[in-house]
Amino acid sequence: MSVEKDDYTEHDWYAEAKGRESNGELEEAVEAYRKSIEINPDYAKSWYYMSMVLEKLGKKEEAIKAAKKALELKPGWKKHVEEFLPEAVE
């Protein structure tokens, strides 16, 4: 039995985003991460991975904002963010 997208949780949208990202569907991945965040604005994993995808898409300012939000929620992730987006780390 599959879950209808109307019933998706933040975890379902996160999984959708990761699948889209794996398939190279980066814009669609960002949209799925955004839907995950709409449901739960404190879901740090979606902020973090969305920032990575935004950076790949060349959307640096958006990527920095998303990475900063991830760090606000999970300060221990600083070294991971520094690896791909040092500008987001203060």
Steps between C-alpha positions, in 0.01 A plus 500: 500500500649832399442835665320764296703820464221691677581289806879537479689588816822700506682166495313387188583826319863466612512149351338631181762774481789259548362279222463795265851614585638152427332510160653838418165678532644783707224759461241238595714399798503860624122516474464178699739629768293821518183295552672308779595830664148640459373210712780524755710819488740345754588197285874568477578218255281660234661842553847347481450290188298771328795735552728249328267470200455876476878539497524244217241702308711815540247664733767603749301756703208261549744223585667713767164589658394135510837390641483767770156377599631142519784620723259694719312175558807272514815697595700176513475473121737796454790291364273338242371834375852642488599224257267612224393853594752674726327834441206382712716449808570805709 
